[in-house]
Amino acid sequence: MFAVAVIGIIIVFLGLVCLIAIVSMMGMICKRVFKDQTKAPKTAPAAAPTAPAAPAVSQSIPNRDELIVAFSAAVAEELGTDVSAIRVVSLKEIK
């Protein structure tokens, strides 16, 4: 009985070692394949802005109201609450 338990533990740990090796190899392969995409293009440093620009809300995010409604519905569904309980304070586009 003890031998079966030991053999089972050894098999589990060998499987975990194999899984670690496979994940490590996949990481190395992905780094080599996608290394051109991960490097940021070299550009000249940007000049410091003189004055902060006013946010152009209507120009930067098309269909802003529909987007807020969709986000609110998704959050309410995930939290299991009513949509009227969700309050969107701000919405910024991430570039």
MODELLER restraints for C-alpha pairs under 7 A, 6 or more apart:
rsr = mdl.restraints
at = mdl.atoms
rsr.add(forms.Gaussian(group=physical.xy_distance, feature=features.Distance(at['CA:61:A'], at['CA:93:A']), mean=6.90, stdev=0.5))
rsr.add(forms.Gaussian(group=physical.xy_distance, feature=features.Distance(at['CA:72:A'], at['CA:83:A']), mean=6.27, stdev=0.5))
rsr.add(forms.Gaussian(group=physical.xy_distance, feature=features.Distance(at['CA:72:A'], at['CA:86:A']), mean=6.16, stdev=0.5))
rsr.add(forms.Gaussian(group=physical.xy_distance, feature=features.Distance(at['CA:73:A'], at['CA:83:A']), mean=5.89, stdev=0.5))
rsr.add(forms.Gaussian(group=physical.xy_distance, feature=features.Distance(at['CA:76:A'], at['CA:82:A']), mean=5.86, stdev=0.5))
rsr.add(forms.Gaussian(group=physical.xy_distance, feature=features.Distance(at['CA:76:A'], at['CA:83:A']), mean=5.34, stdev=0.5))
rsr.add(forms.Gaussian(group=physical.xy_distance, feature=features.Distance(at['CA:76:A'], at['CA:86:A']), mean=6.70, stdev=0.5))
